[in-house]
């Protein structure tokens, strides 16, 4: 996929997941058009001050009400934006965006977080079957996620 012609959606929790995705900016900023979906929190707003952002609902971890609200947000945002690619390292906000994005024809890339060396995350398990490319950062994780691609540490 030629990123210079692609629209990219980056759904991510704030904090470490956002930091993780921001480390990919040399690649992400090649996209012709991109937008972020994250929490309306000071760290996220500061880090993404010059980016286009949609705010999602939090807390997300095991919160059924906000999972439903974020699924409705994903339907609304993804129908409006029609991204070519959805990229995330989690956490829970990625799940509805991957599910709805796949239904709408978007390609998906999930990057398992750096601090998981030998066990899957809940988000990784949930989005695994919805990804076109599943990236791990440790050789041990290739056994956890067969068929994944080990690109080494992003950090």
PyMOL commands that set and color helices and strands:
alter all, ss='L'
color gray80, all
select helices_A, chain A and resi 3-5+16-22+25-28+42-47+64-81+93-103+122-130+141-144
alter helices_A, ss='H'
color red, helices_A
select strands_A, chain A and resi 7-11+33-39+53-56+85-88+107-111+133-136+149-150
alter strands_A, ss='S'
color yellow, strands_A
deselect
rebuild
show_as cartoon
